[in-house]
Amino acid sequence: MVDEQPQANPEILIKLVTTKMPYGKYKDSLLCDLPMSYLEWFARKGFPKGGLGISLQTIYENGVVVPAALEEGEALVVG
């Protein structure tokens, strides 16, 4: 029996690399660009409720790396 790895949902991944932090010290920074120390702070104090908190916690627990091509402005092709 082969263990199958769960497949990442492309829509969630796109959201994680395109959503900006709406407030605080890192306002307008992409969630995927937030420093680990900031995510660790949320992990200690509690992630915000709702979608933002879920996104931050997902990045904290799984890490999200933005491919260099995206950083250079190329389109992300999913599918």
DSSP file (Angstrom, degrees, kcal/mol; ACC not computed):
  #  RESIDUE AA STRUCTURE BP1 BP2  ACC     N-H-->O    O-->H-N    N-H-->O    O-->H-N    TCO  KAPPA ALPHA  PHI   PSI    X-CA   Y-CA   Z-CA
    1    1 A M              0   0    0      0, 0.0     2,-0.5     0, 0.0     0, 0.0   0.000 360.0 360.0 360.0 127.8    0.0    0.0    0.0
    2    2 A V        -     0   0    0      1,-0.0     2,-0.5     0, 0.0     0, 0.0  -0.827 360.0-127.7 -98.9 129.3    1.4    3.4   -1.1
    3    3 A D        -     0   0    0     -2,-0.5     2,-0.4     1,-0.0    -1,-0.0  -0.643  24.7-144.7 -74.8 124.1    0.7    6.4    1.1
    4    4 A E        -     0   0    0     -2,-0.5     3,-0.0     3,-0.0    -1,-0.0  -0.755   9.5-129.9 -91.6 135.7   -0.7    9.1   -1.1
    5    5 A Q        -     0   0    0     -2,-0.4     2,-0.1     1,-0.1    -1,-0.0  -0.640  30.2-108.4 -79.7 136.7    0.2   12.7   -0.3
    6    6 A P        -     0   0    0      0, 0.0     2,-0.4     0, 0.0    -1,-0.1  -0.404  34.8-119.7 -64.0 142.6   -2.8   15.1   -0.1
    7    7 A Q        -     0   0    0     -2,-0.1     2,-0.2     1,-0.1    -3,-0.0  -0.670  23.6-118.9 -86.0 136.0   -2.9   17.4   -3.1
    8    8 A A        -     0   0    0     -2,-0.4     3,-0.1     1,-0.1    -1,-0.1  -0.498  25.6-117.7 -72.2 140.6   -2.8   21.1   -2.3
    9    9 A N     >  -     0   0    0     -2,-0.2     4,-2.1     1,-0.2     3,-0.5  -0.712  18.4-149.1 -79.4 116.4   -5.8   23.1   -3.4
   10   10 A P  H  > S+     0   0    0      0, 0.0     4,-2.6     0, 0.0     5,-0.2   0.842  94.7  57.3 -58.4 -34.6   -4.5   25.6   -6.0
   11   11 A E  H  > S+     0   0    0      1,-0.2     4,-2.0     2,-0.2     5,-0.1   0.898 107.9  46.9 -64.7 -39.2   -7.1   28.2   -5.1
   12   12 A I  H  > S+     0   0    0     -3,-0.5     4,-2.3     2,-0.2    -1,-0.2   0.918 111.9  50.6 -67.8 -42.8   -5.9   28.3   -1.5
   13   13 A L  H  X S+     0   0    0     -4,-2.1     4,-1.5     1,-0.2    -2,-0.2   0.913 109.7  50.1 -61.4 -42.4   -2.2   28.5   -2.6
   14   14 A I  H  X S+     0   0    0     -4,-2.6     4,-0.7     1,-0.2     3,-0.2   0.913 110.2  51.1 -61.7 -41.9   -3.1   31.4   -4.9
   15   15 A K  H >X S+     0   0    0     -4,-2.0     4,-1.8     1,-0.2     3,-0.8   0.904 107.6  53.2 -61.7 -41.3   -4.8   33.1   -2.0
   16   16 A L  H 3< S+     0   0    0     -4,-2.3    16,-0.8     1,-0.2    -1,-0.2   0.806 114.0  41.4 -66.3 -29.2   -1.8   32.6    0.3
   17   17 A V  H 3< S+     0   0    0     -4,-1.5    -1,-0.2    -3,-0.2    -2,-0.2   0.429 121.5  39.7-100.1   1.8    0.6   34.2   -2.2
   18   18 A T  H << S+     0   0    0     -3,-0.8     2,-0.3    -4,-0.7    -2,-0.2   0.536  89.4  97.6-122.2 -12.7   -1.7   37.1   -3.3
   19   19 A T     <  -     0   0    0     -4,-1.8    12,-2.8    -5,-0.2    13,-0.3  -0.605  60.9-145.8 -83.3 137.6   -3.4   38.3   -0.1
   20   20 A K  B     -A   30   0A   0     -2,-0.3    10,-0.3    10,-0.3     7,-0.1  -0.756  25.6-101.7-102.0 148.9   -1.9   41.2    1.8
   21   21 A M        -     0   0    0      8,-3.2     7,-3.3     5,-0.4     8,-0.2  -0.532  31.2-151.9 -64.9 124.8   -1.8   41.8    5.5
   22   22 A P        +     0   0    0      0, 0.0     2,-0.3     0, 0.0    -1,-0.1   0.614  64.9   4.1 -81.9 -11.1   -4.7   44.2    6.2
   23   23 A Y  S    S+     0   0    0      3,-0.1     3,-0.4     0, 0.0     5,-0.0  -0.950  88.5  46.4-158.7 173.8   -3.2   45.9    9.3
   24   24 A G  S >  S-     0   0    0     -2,-0.3     3,-1.9     1,-0.2    -3,-0.0  -0.227 100.9 -30.5  84.8-169.1   -0.4   46.2   11.8
   25   25 A K  T 3  S+     0   0    0      1,-0.3    -1,-0.2    -2,-0.0     0, 0.0   0.802 140.3  42.6 -56.1 -34.0    3.4   46.5   11.4
   26   26 A Y  T >  S+     0   0    0     -3,-0.4     3,-2.3     3,-0.1    -5,-0.4   0.008  80.1 158.8-107.0  27.3    3.3   44.6    8.1
   27   27 A K  T <  S+     0   0    0     -3,-1.9     3,-0.1     1,-0.3    -3,-0.1  -0.234  70.2  16.0 -51.8 136.9    0.2   46.1    6.6
   28   28 A D  T 3  S+     0   0    0     -7,-3.3     2,-0.3     1,-0.3    -1,-0.3   0.429  95.5 125.7  74.4   2.8    0.2   45.7    2.8
   29   29 A S  S <  S-     0   0    0     -3,-2.3    -8,-3.2    -8,-0.2    -1,-0.3  -0.693  71.6-104.0 -84.3 143.8    2.9   42.9    2.9
   30   30 A L  B >   -A   20   0A   0     -2,-0.3     3,-1.8   -10,-0.3     4,-0.4  -0.425  25.8-125.0 -63.3 141.4    1.9   39.7    1.2
   31   31 A L  G >  S+     0   0    0    -12,-2.8     3,-1.4     1,-0.3    -1,-0.1   0.881 111.9  56.6 -56.0 -38.6    1.1   37.0    3.8
   32   32 A C  G 3  S+     0   0    0    -16,-0.8    -1,-0.3   -13,-0.3    32,-0.2   0.638 104.6  54.1 -70.1 -12.5    3.7   34.7    2.3
   33   33 A D  G <  S+     0   0    0     -3,-1.8    -1,-0.3    32,-0.1    -2,-0.2   0.430  79.1 119.2 -99.0  -1.1    6.3   37.4    2.8
   34   34 A L  S <  S-     0   0    0     -3,-1.4     5,-0.0    -4,-0.4    -3,-0.0  -0.389  73.5-104.4 -66.8 141.3    5.7   37.9    6.5
   35   35 A P    >>  -     0   0    0      0, 0.0     4,-1.7     0, 0.0     3,-0.9  -0.339  21.3-123.6 -65.5 146.4    8.7   37.1    8.8
   36   36 A M  H 3> S+     0   0    0      1,-0.3     4,-2.9     2,-0.2     5,-0.2   0.850 111.5  62.5 -58.0 -34.7    8.5   33.8   10.6
   37   37 A S  H 3> S+     0   0    0      1,-0.2     4,-1.7     2,-0.2    -1,-0.3   0.861 103.1  49.6 -60.9 -34.5    9.0   35.8   13.9
   38   38 A Y  H <> S+     0   0    0     -3,-0.9     4,-2.0     2,-0.2    -1,-0.2   0.906 111.9  47.4 -69.6 -42.6    5.7   37.5   13.2
   39   39 A L  H  X S+     0   0    0     -4,-1.7     4,-2.2     1,-0.2    -2,-0.2   0.878 110.4  52.8 -66.2 -37.2    3.9   34.2   12.5
   40   40 A E  H  X S+     0   0    0     -4,-2.9     4,-1.9     2,-0.2    -1,-0.2   0.874 106.0  54.5 -64.6 -36.8    5.5   32.8   15.7
   41   41 A W  H  X S+     0   0    0     -4,-1.7     4,-2.8    -5,-0.2     5,-0.3   0.933 108.9  47.5 -61.6 -46.5    4.1   35.7   17.6
   42   42 A F  H  X S+     0   0    0     -4,-2.0     4,-3.3     1,-0.2    -2,-0.2   0.894 108.3  56.0 -60.6 -39.5    0.6   35.0   16.3
   43   43 A A  H  < S+     0   0    0     -4,-2.2    -1,-0.2     1,-0.2    -2,-0.2   0.874 113.6  40.7 -61.8 -36.5    1.1   31.3   17.2
   44   44 A R  H  < S+     0   0    0     -4,-1.9    -2,-0.2     1,-0.1    -1,-0.2   0.904 125.8  33.7 -76.2 -42.5    1.9   32.3   20.8
   45   45 A K  H  < S-     0   0    0     -4,-2.8    -2,-0.2    -5,-0.2    -3,-0.2   0.715 122.3 -90.5 -88.5 -23.1   -0.8   35.0   21.2
   46   46 A G     <  -     0   0    0     -4,-3.3    -3,-0.1    -5,-0.3    -1,-0.1   0.093  35.2 -99.1 115.0 129.9   -3.5   33.5   19.0
   47   47 A F        -     0   0    0     -4,-0.2     6,-0.1     1,-0.1     7,-0.1  -0.453  49.3 -95.1 -73.5 150.2   -4.2   33.8   15.3
   48   48 A P        -     0   0    0      0, 0.0    -1,-0.1     0, 0.0     2,-0.1  -0.221  46.4-101.3 -59.9 156.7   -7.0   36.2   14.3
   49   49 A K  S  > S+     0   0    0      4,-0.1     4,-0.5     3,-0.1     3,-0.4  -0.397  80.9  19.1 -75.1 157.5  -10.4   34.7   13.7
   50   50 A G  H  > S-     0   0    0      1,-0.2     4,-2.0     2,-0.2     5,-0.2  -0.329 116.3 -26.6  85.6-162.9  -11.7   34.0   10.3
   51   51 A G  H  > S+     0   0    0      1,-0.2     4,-2.6     2,-0.2    -1,-0.2   0.834 131.6  55.8 -61.4 -38.1  -10.0   33.6    6.9
   52   52 A L  H  > S+     0   0    0     -3,-0.4     4,-2.8     1,-0.2    -1,-0.2   0.941 109.4  46.8 -61.5 -46.7   -7.0   35.8    7.8
   53   53 A G  H  X S+     0   0    0     -4,-0.5     4,-2.6     1,-0.2     5,-0.2   0.893 111.7  50.8 -62.6 -40.4   -6.2   33.7   10.8
   54   54 A I  H  X S+     0   0    0     -4,-2.0     4,-2.3     2,-0.2    -1,-0.2   0.918 112.1  47.7 -62.8 -43.1   -6.7   30.4    8.9
   55   55 A S  H  X S+     0   0    0     -4,-2.6     4,-2.3     2,-0.2    -2,-0.2   0.933 113.2  47.1 -64.0 -46.3   -4.3   31.8    6.2
   56   56 A L  H  X S+     0   0    0     -4,-2.8     4,-2.5     1,-0.2    -2,-0.2   0.911 113.5  48.2 -61.9 -42.7   -1.7   32.9    8.7
   57   57 A Q  H  X S+     0   0    0     -4,-2.6     4,-2.8    -5,-0.2     5,-0.2   0.883 109.6  53.2 -66.2 -38.1   -1.9   29.6   10.5
   58   58 A T  H  X S+     0   0    0     -4,-2.3     4,-2.3    -5,-0.2     5,-0.5   0.922 111.2  45.7 -62.4 -44.3   -1.6   27.6    7.3
   59   59 A I  H  X S+     0   0    0     -4,-2.3     4,-2.4     3,-0.2    -2,-0.2   0.917 114.0  49.7 -64.7 -42.6    1.6   29.6    6.3
   60   60 A Y  H  < S+     0   0    0     -4,-2.5    -2,-0.2     1,-0.2    -1,-0.2   0.921 117.7  38.6 -61.5 -45.5    3.0   29.1    9.8
   61   61 A E  H  < S+     0   0    0     -4,-2.8    -1,-0.2    -5,-0.1    -2,-0.2   0.798 133.5  20.6 -79.1 -29.1    2.4   25.4    9.9
   62   62 A N  H  < S-     0   0    0     -4,-2.3    -3,-0.2    -5,-0.2    -2,-0.2   0.627  95.3-132.0-116.1 -19.3    3.2   24.5    6.3
   63   63 A G     <  -     0   0    0     -4,-2.4     2,-0.4    -5,-0.5    -3,-0.1   0.386  11.7-136.9  71.4 142.6    5.4   27.3    5.0
   64   64 A V        -     0   0    0    -32,-0.2     2,-0.5    -5,-0.1    -1,-0.1  -0.982  13.5-164.5-137.2 123.1    4.7   28.9    1.7
   65   65 A V        -     0   0    0     -2,-0.4   -32,-0.1   -32,-0.0   -48,-0.1  -0.930  14.2-140.7-111.3 128.0    7.4   29.6   -0.8
   66   66 A V        -     0   0    0     -2,-0.5     5,-0.1   -34,-0.2    -2,-0.0  -0.770  26.4-119.6 -87.4 120.9    6.8   32.0   -3.7
   67   67 A P    >>  -     0   0    0      0, 0.0     4,-1.5     0, 0.0     3,-1.0  -0.279  19.9-119.4 -58.4 145.0    8.5   30.8   -6.8
   68   68 A A  H 3> S+     0   0    0      1,-0.3     4,-1.3     2,-0.2     5,-0.1   0.822 112.0  63.9 -56.3 -33.2   11.0   33.3   -8.2
   69   69 A A  H 34>S+     0   0    0      1,-0.2     5,-2.2     2,-0.2    -1,-0.3   0.886 102.5  48.4 -60.4 -38.5    9.0   33.5  -11.4
   70   70 A L  H X45S+     0   0    0     -3,-1.0     3,-1.8     1,-0.2    -1,-0.2   0.884 106.0  56.6 -69.1 -37.5    6.1   35.0   -9.5
   71   71 A E  H 3<5S+     0   0    0     -4,-1.5    -1,-0.2     1,-0.3    -2,-0.2   0.790 105.0  53.7 -63.7 -25.7    8.3   37.5   -7.8
   72   72 A E  T 3<5S-     0   0    0     -4,-1.3    -1,-0.3    -3,-0.2    -2,-0.2   0.380 125.9-101.4 -91.1   4.0    9.4   38.6  -11.3
   73   73 A G  T < 5S+     0   0    0     -3,-1.8    -3,-0.2     1,-0.3    -2,-0.1   0.521  70.2 146.9  95.1   6.0    5.7   39.2  -12.3
   74   74 A E      < -     0   0    0     -5,-2.2    -1,-0.3     1,-0.1     2,-0.1  -0.405  53.7-100.4 -73.3 154.3    5.1   36.1  -14.4
   75   75 A A        -     0   0    0     -2,-0.1     2,-0.6     1,-0.1    -1,-0.1  -0.449  28.4-124.0 -74.3 146.0    1.6   34.6  -14.3
   76   76 A L        -     0   0    0     -2,-0.1     2,-0.6    -6,-0.1    -1,-0.1  -0.825  23.0-157.1 -90.3 122.3    0.8   31.6  -12.2
   77   77 A V        -     0   0    0     -2,-0.6     2,-0.4     2,-0.0    -2,-0.0  -0.899  10.8-171.4-104.4 123.6   -0.7   28.8  -14.2
   78   78 A V              0   0    0     -2,-0.6    -2,-0.0     1,-0.2   -67,-0.0  -0.920 360.0 360.0-116.2 136.7   -2.8   26.3  -12.3
   79   79 A G              0   0    0     -2,-0.4    -1,-0.2     0, 0.0    -2,-0.0   0.412 360.0 360.0 123.2 360.0   -4.1   23.1  -13.6
